[in-house]
Amino acid sequence: MVGLASLALLGAAPAARPADLIVRGGTVFPGGGDPFVGDVAIAGDRIVYAGPHAAMPARRTIEARGMVVAPGFIDPHTHVGDDLSSPDAARRLIPAFLLQGVTTAFIGNDGGGEPDVAAVLGRATARPVGINYAAYVGFGAVRQAVVGAARRAPTADELARMRALVAGAMCDGAMGLSTGLFYAPQSFARTDEVAALAREAGARGGTYDSHIRDESSYTVGLKAAVAEVIAIGRQAQMPVHISHIKALGIDVQGQAPAIIAMVEAALAHGQTVTADQYPYDASGTSLVAALVPLWAQDGGRAALLKRFDDATLATRLAADMRENLRKRGGPAALLITEGAEKGRTLAAVARRMGVDPIAAAIATIRVHDPAVASFNQSQRDIEAFMRAPWVMTGSDASTGHPRVYGSFARKYAEYVVRRRIISLRDFVDRSSALTADTFGLAGRGHLRAGAFADVVVFDPKTYAPRATYEQPTLTAVGVRLVTVNGRIAVEDGRVAGVAAGRALPHRPTRGSCPSR
């Protein structure tokens, strides 16, 4: 192991300004280019040199021979917004990400992004954060604010109000509109309603990011849901991004090649379509979202609990939940990851209660709707999506799943080293440059002069996750150094306690914005 704490303090600097830090002699993967053995020099918050040899003085030099030096990784789909705004300064550092080399994250995904994007981005000023972040405005949050949880179309006035909220959020720095059309009440919206709001984001240079309406066979089916997201992008004339692309459940396993063909046909016709993926065969959701039919969720939790007590609905509700459980692979394939039943499968909960799995699920939901890990994907589909050049690395970081602490490290250890599905360069590029370039993060995702100094140095022999489904909060190992905006955030595999992150507002590239 290279002792990165050792440093060389050089003599008096010549007239040229010295670098603050030189990372010396590592194998540099610059992001979107061929790797080389060389140096990366940093002054202030910027890279001032990346090449074979930095012939400049430096206040500090860190030896990185044998290490991989890469742009800080960028996670395009997370749920760390509460962590970033926490009153706990240590929590705001996001150590689970830093110790994987992740220096930038997107929040507000799945339609949950707050409409007041100015406030979301402004929080970093009062409460400094450990990583950079960008934010979506969420279709779900906008619809909830105007229409509520009802299963109905908006009135003309309501639609106008929702469009105005999206336009305002874009003008305040949102990077686009996110949706979670699988989830009620977002699932109650028709395509034309979603497209109307997406056009407001597209008119201002934003991206349409979607947890699609169906990743399985719940409603319209996987293929139709992919067709819908592509159609919305075409109607709104904007790039589209498919969140955590997958084929979920036994009915659609094996459909990855067909989905890839649909996306590549859209690309061939000039559309911009990308996706992200986490490297696990279990998705993460809630027990309600996994099992309860959408009709029973109409009106929110209070209405659902009343339906549980309605004897006239019992047979229908149990039958629909049983069918959804079948699609998920049965009760042994649902692991509860929070609450009183944490660490038990639904099958184990049912045995403990002495009832069938559906009755056990209803009893659990009555108390709390817990997060679950749902084992529902095939390795063949995971690998097929991973090979697609338009699929980037993401975590979908959410409670109780090891993907929060391990996605980037697992993709490297499992799919670069062990399975050899993608190359090391592909891993780096699709974890940094592809994401930055796709979403217009100027100065991020590349190691080159003038770029922001977000850098990760990891040991290719030891970089790996430790998080498991049983112990999902174990941090990754093998990252030796991380800089965020030129400041050392991780050194010798330990979080340095430095809050060097920044909010990254998107600047509208076209369209009108009111003066603010």
Secondary structure as UniProt FT lines:
FT   TURN            4..5
FT   STRAND          21..28
FT   STRAND          36..43
FT   TURN            44..45
FT   STRAND          46..51
FT   STRAND          61..63
FT   TURN            65..66
FT   STRAND          68..71
FT   STRAND          73..75
FT   HELIX           81..84
FT   HELIX           89..92
FT   HELIX           95..98
FT   TURN            99..101
FT   STRAND          102..107
FT   TURN            109..112
FT   HELIX           117..126
FT   STRAND          132..135
FT   STRAND          137..138
FT   HELIX           139..146
FT   HELIX           156..171
FT   TURN            172..173
FT   STRAND          176..180
FT   TURN            181..182
FT   TURN            184..185
FT   HELIX           186..188
FT   HELIX           191..202
FT   TURN            203..205
FT   STRAND          207..211
FT   HELIX           222..236
FT   STRAND          240..242
FT   TURN            243..244
FT   TURN            250..254
FT   HELIX           256..268
FT   TURN            269..270
FT   STRAND          273..277
FT   STRAND          282..286
FT   HELIX           287..291
FT   HELIX           294..297
FT   TURN            298..299
FT   HELIX           301..308
FT   HELIX           311..313
FT   HELIX           314..328
FT   HELIX           331..333
FT   STRAND          334..336
FT   TURN            340..343
FT   HELIX           346..353
FT   HELIX           357..367
FT   STRAND          371..375
FT   HELIX           379..387
FT   TURN            389..390
FT   STRAND          391..393
FT   TURN            399..400
FT   HELIX           403..410
FT   HELIX           411..418
FT   HELIX           424..430
FT   TURN            431..432
FT   HELIX           433..439
FT   TURN            442..443
FT   TURN            449..450
FT   STRAND          455..458
FT   TURN            460..462
FT   TURN            472..473
FT   STRAND          479..484
FT   TURN            485..486
FT   STRAND          487..491
FT   TURN            492..493
FT   STRAND          494..495
//
